[in-house]
């Protein structure tokens, strides 16, 4: 039987915390088009994985995408009945936990038990790899209590799981474009070293991975780059052919825009070298890529090349890095900015010797602030009448970090005048180090949940 010429892959999330009503229109469009289709959710970033590790430490059954039910539940029945495969890295720190929850969701919806594949191998925090991590990171890792170490896996275990009949593939730290490359490998039967089509599919995945960035979300700038229907953006769909070339579109009737401008912006997003975009699957080369309008909300990408993948995989190591204390207080009316600046000075004086206090005046000097406070000190004093002072301090010891919250609260009566709306937060923090490990030190595999 001939391979269908087009594989459609729709994206329903570009990060953890994305809109939970995104998948419905995408699944409707995939089913209406007919033919083989895959729904991907990209929900994992370095920060997200660190938060997932903290959640799993509190409850071993958690550690996967907290919005899993809200994102997947509304479309799970239609995907299972319509044959739309689901591939995601929303397993985060606990892929098996996510898979078990999906099986429960299917049962609650009265559906058959789906075949769920769980990708393993990204966790390299065990004793077998500890010496390698120490060798790569050296003194930077000395004395660090490791919480997690995860390698960026590629597409091959996803492809293997789909070939084995999986309806749903759940992973943890899988590289974002690989969520698209895996289904393409399985569908078109490319070899692992078919570099050009894999390079093309990688860039299709790169266009999909951030959700509505490619359909106008991150592009929008009123009066300069206008985007219609921003409140109801359509999430992207890639139509991939056997060469790996793709057409990017979105569900009909949804907001946003897909044109040469939005696609070009996303194509270059986070790409340090257009001739050598490094992923676990391939080194993609877009230096001769061609982007052209192919119809309303349809853009064709071709001309991507691929080169042999690297011999190493990137690894992120998360470690305990102490506590972060934050506090906020508002000042309004005449001389509000001057009072907020004085409050920041008071807090620095009160906490001298305890830790370095970062102070930001939200709306005045905050976006470009630095932890030493030099930017705020150098910014000319203005006469803003509505100012929110935010202060933060890191410390290895919880008790010392808690001092900041007490000092912010004390500003109520200790002055300056007119402060109000105090909020505080205290949370443990994780630091991150990155290194490279040889591929043979990171064996990836999958296991069917059943």
C-alpha positions in Angstrom: 0.0 0.0 0.0 1.4 3.4 -1.0 2.2 5.9 1.8 -0.3 8.7 1.9 1.4 11.8 0.4 0.7 14.1 3.4 0.9 13.8 7.1 -0.9 16.5 9.1 0.4 17.4 12.5 -1.4 19.9 14.6 -0.1 21.7 17.7 -2.3 22.3 20.7 0.2 23.8 23.2 3.4 25.8 22.9 4.3 25.8 26.6 3.1 24.7 30.0 0.2 27.0 30.9 -0.9 27.5 27.3 -4.6 28.0 26.6 -6.6 24.8 27.4 -9.2 25.3 24.7 -6.7 25.2 21.9 -7.0 21.6 20.8 -10.7 21.5 19.8 -10.5 23.5 16.5 -7.2 21.8 15.6 -8.7 18.3 16.0 -11.8 19.3 14.1 -9.6 20.5 11.2 -7.5 17.3 11.3 -10.6 15.1 11.2 -12.3 17.1 8.5 -9.2 16.9 6.3 -9.0 13.1 6.6 -5.9 11.0 6.3 -3.2 10.3 8.9 -3.0 12.9 11.6 -1.1 13.6 14.8 -1.8 16.1 17.6 1.2 17.3 19.5 1.5 19.2 22.8 4.8 20.9 23.5 4.7 21.9 27.2 8.2 21.5 28.5 10.9 24.1 29.1 13.9 24.1 31.4 12.0 26.1 34.0 8.9 23.9 33.6 10.9 20.7 34.1 12.5 22.1 37.3 9.1 23.0 38.7 7.8 19.5 37.8 10.7 18.0 39.7 9.8 20.0 42.8 6.1 18.9 42.4 7.2 15.2 42.2 9.3 15.6 45.4 6.1 16.7 47.2 3.9 14.0 45.7 5.5 11.1 43.7 2.3 10.7 41.7 2.7 14.2 40.3 5.4 15.9 38.3 3.7 15.9 34.9 1.9 18.7 33.2 -0.6 20.2 35.7 -3.1 21.1 33.0 -3.1 17.7 31.5 -6.8 17.0 32.2 -7.9 20.4 30.9 -5.7 20.3 27.8 -6.4 16.7 26.7 -9.7 15.8 28.2 -12.0 17.8 25.8 -10.5 16.1 22.7 -9.4 12.6 23.9 -12.6 10.9 22.8 -12.5 12.4 19.3 -8.8 11.6 18.9 -9.3 7.9 19.9 -12.4 7.5 17.7 -10.9 9.4 14.7 -7.5 7.8 14.8 -5.6 11.0 15.6 -2.4 10.0 17.3 -1.2 12.1 20.3 2.5 12.8 21.0 3.7 15.0 23.8 6.5 15.8 26.3 3.8 16.6 28.9 5.2 13.7 31.0 7.8 16.2 32.3 9.4 14.6 35.4 6.9 11.8 35.5 5.9 10.4 32.1 4.5 7.2 33.6 2.3 9.2 35.9 1.0 11.2 33.0 0.3 8.0 31.1 -1.6 6.4 34.0 -3.7 9.6 34.3 -4.5 9.5 30.6 -5.7 5.9 30.9 -7.9 6.9 33.8 -9.3 9.8 31.7 -10.2 7.5 28.9 -12.0 5.1 31.2 -13.9 8.0 32.8 -15.0 9.1 29.3 -16.2 5.6 28.5 -13.5 5.0 25.9 -11.5 1.9 25.1 -8.1 1.7 26.9 -5.7 3.5 24.5 -2.2 2.0 23.8 0.0 4.4 25.6 3.8 4.4 25.1 6.1 5.9 27.7 9.4 7.2 26.6 12.3 6.5 28.9 16.0 7.4 29.0 16.1 11.2 29.4 16.7 10.8 33.2 20.5 10.7 33.6 20.6 11.5 37.3 21.5 7.9 38.3 24.9 6.5 39.5 25.8 5.3 36.1 25.9 8.8 34.6 27.0 10.7 37.7 30.7 10.3 37.0 30.2 11.5 33.4 28.3 14.6 34.6 31.0 15.4 37.1 33.6 15.0 34.4 31.8 17.4 32.1 30.8 20.0 34.7 33.8 19.8 37.0 33.9 22.1 40.0 30.6 23.7 39.0 28.9 20.6 40.3 30.8 20.1 43.5 28.6 20.1 46.5 25.5 20.6 44.5 22.5 18.4 45.7 21.2 17.2 42.3 17.5 17.2 41.9 17.4 16.0 38.3 19.5 15.6 35.2 17.7 15.2 31.9 19.0 14.7 28.4 17.2 16.0 25.3 16.0 12.9 23.5 15.3 12.8 19.8 12.6 11.4 17.6 13.6 7.7 17.2 11.8 6.3 20.3 8.7 8.2 19.3 8.8 6.7 15.8 9.4 3.2 17.3 6.4 3.5 19.6 4.1 4.7 16.8 5.3 1.8 14.6 4.5 -0.5 17.4 0.9 0.7 17.4 0.8 3.4 20.1 -2.2 5.7 20.1 -0.5 8.1 22.5 3.2 8.7 23.1 4.2 10.4 26.4 7.7 11.5 27.1 9.6 13.8 29.4 12.6 15.9 28.1 12.1 15.3 24.4 13.5 18.0 22.2 10.7 20.2 20.9 11.1 19.6 17.1 11.4 15.9 17.7 7.7 15.7 18.6 7.1 16.3 14.9 10.0 14.4 13.5 9.0 11.2 15.3 5.6 10.9 13.6 7.2 11.8 10.3 9.8 9.1 10.6 7.2 6.5 11.4 4.8 7.6 8.7 7.2 8.0 5.8 9.7 5.3 6.8 12.8 7.5 6.5 16.0 6.0 7.8 17.7 7.6 10.8 20.3 9.2 8.5 18.0 10.6 5.8 19.3 14.0 6.7 17.5 16.2 4.2 14.0 15.1 5.0 14.7 14.9 8.7 16.1 18.4 8.5 12.9 19.6 6.7 10.7 17.9 9.3 12.7 19.4 12.1 12.0 22.9 10.9 8.3 22.0 10.5 8.5 21.0 14.1 10.3 24.2 15.0 7.4 26.2 13.4 4.9 24.2 15.4 6.6 24.0 18.7 5.7 27.4 20.1 2.0 27.2 19.2 0.5 30.5 18.2 3.8 32.3 17.8 3.6 31.2 14.1 0.0 32.2 13.7 0.4 35.7 14.9 0.5 35.6 18.7 4.1 36.7 19.5 4.2 38.5 16.2 1.4 41.0 17.1 2.3 44.7 17.6 -0.7 47.0 17.1 -0.3 49.6 14.4 2.8 47.9 13.1 2.0 44.2 12.8 -1.7 43.9 13.3 -3.2 40.5 13.9 -7.0 39.9 13.7 -8.9 37.9 16.2 -6.0 37.7 18.8 -8.4 36.6 21.5 -9.3 33.4 19.5 -6.0 32.5 17.8 -5.9 29.4 15.7 -3.1 27.0 16.6 -0.9 25.8 13.8 -1.1 22.7 11.6 1.8 21.4 9.4 1.1 19.4 6.2 4.3 17.5 5.7 5.1 15.6 2.4 7.5 12.7 1.8 10.4 15.0 1.2 9.8 16.7 4.6 8.7 20.0 3.0 5.7 21.5 4.8 2.8 23.9 4.5 1.8 25.7 7.7 -1.8 26.6 8.2 -4.4 27.0 10.9 -8.0 25.9 11.4 -10.5 27.9 9.3 -12.5 30.5 11.2 -10.0 31.0 13.9 -8.2 34.2 14.7 -4.6 35.1 13.8 -2.7 35.1 10.5 -0.3 32.7 8.8 1.8 34.5 6.2 5.4 34.9 5.1 6.1 37.4 7.9 4.8 35.3 10.8 6.5 32.1 9.5 9.8 33.8 8.8 9.9 35.3 12.3 9.2 31.9 13.9 11.6 30.1 11.5 14.5 32.3 12.9 13.3 32.2 16.5 16.0 30.8 18.8 18.2 29.8 15.9 21.8 30.8 16.6 23.2 29.6 13.3 20.9 29.3 10.3 23.3 26.9 8.6 23.6 24.7 11.7 20.5 24.4 13.9 21.5 21.6 16.3 18.9 19.1 17.4 19.2 15.5 18.6 18.0 14.2 15.2 19.9 16.3 12.7 21.8 19.5 12.1 19.3 21.5 10.1 20.4 24.1 7.6 17.9 26.9 6.6 20.5 29.1 4.8 18.8 28.3 1.5 15.2 27.8 2.7 12.4 29.2 0.7 9.2 30.6 2.3 6.3 31.5 0.1 2.6 32.3 0.4 0.5 29.3 -0.9 -3.0 30.7 -0.2 -4.9 32.4 2.6 -3.3 31.4 5.9 -1.1 28.9 4.1 2.7 29.2 3.8 5.0 26.7 2.2 8.5 26.0 3.5 11.0 24.2 1.3 14.7 24.1 0.6 15.8 23.1 4.1 18.8 20.8 4.2 20.0 18.4 6.8 23.5 17.3 8.0 24.7 14.5 10.2 23.6 14.8 13.8 26.2 15.4 16.5 27.7 12.7 18.6 26.5 14.2 21.8 23.2 15.1 23.5 22.5 18.2 25.6 21.9 17.6 29.3 20.4 20.0 31.9 21.3 19.4 35.5 19.0 20.9 38.1 20.3 21.4 41.7 19.0 22.9 44.9 20.0 26.5 45.0 18.4 27.9 48.1 15.4 30.1 48.6 13.9 33.1 46.8 11.9 35.6 48.8 9.8 38.3 47.1 7.8 41.2 48.3 5.7 43.9 46.7 4.1 47.2 48.0 2.3 50.0 46.1 2.7 53.7 46.4 0.3 56.2 44.7 -0.3 59.9 44.4 2.1 62.8 44.8 5.8 61.9 45.1 4.8 58.1 44.8 8.0 57.3 42.9 10.2 59.1 45.5 8.5 57.2 48.3 9.0 53.8 46.5 12.7 54.6 45.9 13.1 55.5 49.6 11.4 52.2 50.6 13.9 50.3 48.5 16.7 52.1 50.2 15.3 51.3 53.6 15.1 47.6 52.7 18.6 47.5 51.4 19.9 49.1 54.6 17.8 46.8 56.8 19.0 43.7 55.0 22.6 44.7 54.6 24.8 41.7 55.5 21.9 39.3 55.1 21.8 39.3 51.3 21.6 41.3 48.1 18.2 42.9 47.6 17.0 43.4 44.0 14.6 46.3 43.8 12.4 47.1 40.8 9.9 49.9 40.2 7.3 48.2 38.1 6.4 50.6 35.3 9.4 52.8 35.9 12.5 50.6 36.0 12.0 46.9 36.1 12.4 45.1 32.8 16.1 46.0 32.5 16.9 45.9 36.2 19.9 43.9 37.5 20.3 42.1 40.7 22.8 44.7 42.0 20.3 47.5 41.6 22.7 49.6 39.4 20.0 50.2 36.8 17.5 51.5 39.2 20.1 53.8 40.9 21.1 55.1 37.5 17.6 55.7 36.1 16.6 59.3 36.5 14.1 59.9 39.2 10.7 60.7 37.8 7.3 61.8 39.2 5.3 58.6 38.5 2.1 58.6 40.6 1.3 54.9 40.5 4.3 52.7 41.4 4.6 49.1 42.5 7.9 48.4 44.3 9.1 44.8 43.9 12.0 43.4 45.9 13.6 40.0 45.9 16.4 38.2 47.6 18.0 34.8 47.3 19.6 33.0 50.2 20.8 29.5 50.9 19.0 29.5 54.2 15.2 29.7 54.5 15.2 31.7 57.7 17.4 34.4 56.2 15.2 34.6 53.1 12.1 35.0 55.3 13.6 38.3 56.7 12.7 40.0 53.5 9.0 39.3 53.8 9.0 40.6 57.4 10.8 43.8 56.4 8.4 44.5 53.5 5.4 44.0 55.8 7.0 46.4 58.4 6.9 49.2 55.8 3.2 49.6 56.5 3.9 51.6 59.7 7.6 52.2 59.5 7.3 54.2 56.3 7.6 55.8 53.9 4.1 57.0 54.0 1.2 55.6 52.1 2.4 52.1 51.2 -0.2 49.4 50.7 -1.2 46.2 49.0 1.7 44.1 50.3 2.2 40.7 48.9 4.9 38.2 49.7 6.2 34.9 48.4 8.8 32.4 49.5 9.8 29.4 47.5 12.7 27.0 47.0 14.8 27.4 43.9 16.6 25.2 41.5 19.7 26.2 39.6 20.6 24.7 36.2 23.9 23.6 34.6 24.2 22.3 31.1 26.7 19.9 29.5 27.0 17.4 26.7 27.1 13.6 27.0 27.9 11.0 24.5 24.8 9.4 22.8 25.8 5.9 24.0 25.5 7.1 27.6 21.9 8.1 27.0 20.0 5.0 25.8 16.4 5.9 24.9 13.5 3.4 24.8 9.8 3.1 25.1 7.5 0.8 27.0 3.8 0.2 26.4 1.8 1.0 29.5 -0.2 -2.2 29.1 
